[in-house]
Amino acid sequence: GKIVRTSSDADADATPTLRRCHRLTHIHTTHSLTPLANMPAELTYFNLRGVAEGARLLYAAAGKSGEFTDNRIPVDVSKFSEGVAVAAPQFAEGREAGTFKMNMNRIPILVVDGATIGQSSAIERYIARQLGMYGSTDVEGALIDMIAEHIKDISKSYQDEKKKGPEAAATWLKDSLPEWLGKLEATLGSEGFAVGNKMSWADIKLFQFMREYFDDKESVATAEATVPKVSAIVKAVESCEGVKLYLETRPATPF
């Protein structure tokens, strides 16, 4: 179903810390391509975290969860083996109707002012620009993209090892993750954020990677202890009141 919080609800919930978080992140930058959308955006994905969670976290970090519709399609993951029409009939109907054609009949999609955007990274970049979380200059925007690509490379390295079996994955987490994070640490800014002097998409990507990507939390925590910049950024994101509120109230899902 659709989860909608009004802007007035968000403002009423705001604490001084949350307002500081708003000021930190909700700065419409000079290199943004368009003004904020006239109509609330509508994000459509399964009722799962999956590849739509980055978009939801961006809105949460900016204190703007009330300014988009989180359209969660019901899904029974235990029935995926029986086909999507059984596991998620609402999605199957939408696909048949062409609702998801802009993402090649997949989800997520983001509908903004009548336009439909597919691909999770394109959606996240659009939202980050709209919320002032894509850097203050084009160079900062490129550095944010760079960090997102670094995280993607690390993720691929892990997935390649994971395919070899649990033992290979465990060895990667113990030996390779600290090495990768050390390299990533060297690319991060010096002002408490991944890039520049305010929270950006790069900080959200880093938080999501460190807190939600891996099942072996203990090994990740051990690796995180070796990279103070990474750790500080992750803790800054999770302490942001908008993110805290979202994490406490989001639906419980298997992944």
Phi, psi and omega in degrees: 000179183266135177248118183229127171245134181283159178299324180294324176298315182296318181294322181294328181280346190293130172262169176305322179297317179297319180296322176297321178297321177301312182297325182295321189253328188268072178237112183285113191279160185292337183262009175298145188277329185219158173291167178302146183300148180285328181248149177302136177289153177235116179263127179242126177202173174296163173283065179217163173288294173046218185273004175262351187291330177299319178296316180296320180292326177299311178300319181296315182297327180275000182069029185241026180299335179279000185252017171213160177260124180263091184273102185259115180280126179301141180211140175250099187295338179290347183251010179302327180294342179269359179106154185293332180296332178273316184287324183214074184300327179295321176294316180300320178295316179295321178297317180296326181279353180085012182298329187253020187298331181289345172247031178055046177065032176233174172230155021275161166228154174235122179258123182227119178049041177087350178264143180249128179248130174252178180072119186300321181291322177296320178297314181296319179296318179299311181298317180300318178298315182296328184265006181071029182244034180233030179087165181263350178220168177296326178296316177298322177300319179293322178294324176297315176301318180302313181294321176300320179290323176301314180297322177298319179296317179296318179300318180296320178301317179294315181297324178299320179285323181299327179296338181279347178128168183301323182294318179295320179296318180296320178295319178299315181297323182283318188257317188271323182301313178302323179293315178298315182295327176298319177293320179294319179306321183292344181266352187276156182291176185249010184248023177090000179231164181299319180220133174069208186242024176208163181294140182220180176305325180298320178296319179295317178300318181294317177301312183297320180296314185282330186258336189234350186278323187257148175275327183277083184294327182295315179295322179294318179298321178297317179292320181298328181296344182267355185230090186298324179293313178303312183299317181295320180294314180300317180292327178294320179293313184288343177269351176297129188300323179297319178291316179303314180298317180296315181297327180285334188246353181293152179299144175285123181225159183293331178195000000 
